[in-house]
Amino acid sequence: MVTFQSLTLQIQHYYANFFGFWSSLSLKVGSKDQLNLRLTIGCSLSGKWILHWGVSYVGDTGSEWDQPPKDMWPHGSIPINDYAIETPFKKPSKDDIFHEVKIDFNPSSAIEAIDFVLKDEETGASYQHKGRDFRVSLVNYLGDDGNMIQAKSSFGKWPDAVEQLPNMVLNVEASCASKNENRRLEGFYEEQPIVKEVSVGNMVNVAIRKFPDAANIVLHLETDIPGDVVVHWGVCRDDAKTWEIPAVPYPPETVVFRNKALRTLLQPTGNGSRAFFTLDEKLDGFLFVLKLDDNSWVNFQGNDFYIPLSSARSVKGQSNSESEETSGKAHADGIINEIRNLISGLNSEKSLQTKVKEAKESILNEIEKLAAEAYSIFRSSTPSYPEEDSDADDAEPTINISSGTGSGFEILCQVFNWESNKSGRWYMELKEKASEISSLGFTVIWLPTPTESVSPEGYMPKDLYNLNSRYGTIDELKDLVKSLHGVGLKVLGDVVLNHRCAHYQNQNGIWNIFGGRLNWDDRAVVGDDPHFQGRGNKSSGDNFHAAPNIDHSQDFVRKDLIEWLCWLREEIGYDGCRLDFVRGFWGGYVKDYLDASEPYFAVGEYWDSLSYTYGEMDHNQDAHRQRIVDWINATNGTAGAFDVTTKGILHSALERREYWRLSDQKGKPPGVVGWWPSCAVTFIENHDTGSTQGHWRFPGGKEMQGYAYILTHPGTPAVFYDHIVSHHRSEIGALISLRNRNKIHCRSIVEIVKAERDVYAATIDDRVAMKIGPGYYEPPSGPQIWSLALEGYDYKVWEASS
């Protein structure tokens, strides 16, 4: 018998592109009695770029921005909360290679400075100036009227040139000044380099084979990293992982490095490079790092890669039942590793753009096949029973479900809106409705964030262990969770891990010192958010400017948050979590938190802008859904994500009667549900987009078309509270009943049969047919006999019968 083990490592490395942008200040000739200044910010960067900017006023304290007055907004600008706007860069002419944003302002206004960062529209990444926001001071410019200036338009040296406009003569007319005089106006023209790091995902696969009656282990290492790759390696004999050089034989192209390690040049293959290592079976582990060139090394989060070899020995001599169990687990683990390998390949394909779209489609199809196979293994596996006293006859068996992904048949309900905190007894009100909510067919309930918060809604948390909030007390929360469990519902808590409001000010008057049980200092705050002067490392995501952003790279922060999440599971009884603003920190930290707390179900809010051209949504939203998929992949698939892409596309399709948008270029659903349905949580509304906030309200009167789509399609659908307490309640309940009756799940197969201007139609698992839109569709007669099950305003749903 040959024993075999396989491990796939996903590695992430970066290469930097150096770009440049420039800015200048000049006069803009206005009316005879008015002079405006114009700030021009231009860039020579490829891709789509956005200026994220705000202003500061004379006398302001602190570093917070204000939203500029509307008369300063260039065309195409959109507001971002109440502190900034975003303006797309545009070419001055079709043939121009540069993009510009021009901001006009009156020098007599009270505006002291313009603050901005550059934002990459495709990735959502922001670029600052030496870790700070760019700032253009306006207070030193003259405010007299004028009508002529000679401006400079050439670029000069790049990227390090810093030049000043020559002195410019301003002629002031007698009617506009107390006397004729020439005044000197100083402008500027400055260029700055921008470094854009591009993430590249690659795979390292390590397979270990143990042959019967042999004293050696054969380790096969393979990678898809292009070019010459050197493995710097050694072995160890104990848990201390002390490096040593093993006995011969060695692979070809191996040299000894300082009598401490070996270096082997991997041999090229068709898709990368590889090597075979013959090792003594008595060794405990194989240690290595990868050397790409003299300055580039790849390791595992700052540590050596470590491959345990002792597990290959332990397989020998096991019983048949143990062997079968290990074989089944190895098969399932192998499938999971293959999926991770394919996802890494997909990331590499996107970043390096070396494969065609057909290759991407092939990878995605293979991922879904493997996921379905792993899912079938789980569904058919024998349940495991906990060790309990023999008289515990009523104990239910525990089925091991993959952490964070549930069973695949979940239907989620968000049971609060933006106003729910105002009653002061929301938990008790929900307890009274527990049976009613369960009767509609939901399986998972999403509760509001429970922590003490500066804002009454709960999204500005302060003391994480204080669960007395505007929604009720901690005891009322426990009572509610127990009641929901009693009617068969799983419960998600809403947790905010990205930011936290401080209890105290530091010596500079900045709120960045925390109290309560987690009494962190300013090391817990990221170091690149100028608003809160943290001493932590650079943020691993986008900063949320309203509160201190937490530095998850700190060991003490991760340890404390893991303990808190486990406490919520054990003390409150949460079955999982909804994660707020996950754009703010790396998904790999989410993986650590979920691996430790083992939720039944978890979903992250990764919300950013879709792709638009001149105010109209692009048909191809692959870049947008790719960012969400990248985040899910960073969590190692331990959490799903809200399918913001699908919501946005539904908006345009229904508002503009453009139902053709609901099919991508390959004839598949165009959102995350079309690429990774098992991790896509579809929705049409929530407390941010709807309710009294209305940041992105679903098209009015078309809500049931949206629910007819998400409740019949794959993915995990989420229903908003406001809709189940409205006149939509009975229709939503009927759609949920139909979904459950036909066993539609997160990986159900959807076939789009029509996607035209006024109608979209599809079949799901060959058991359900549906259409939305005013156009005509009836499922054709054939092997199935279709009967109309549900009908409403511009939607119909049919069921197949044998």
Disulfide bonds with the S-S distance in Angstrom:
none
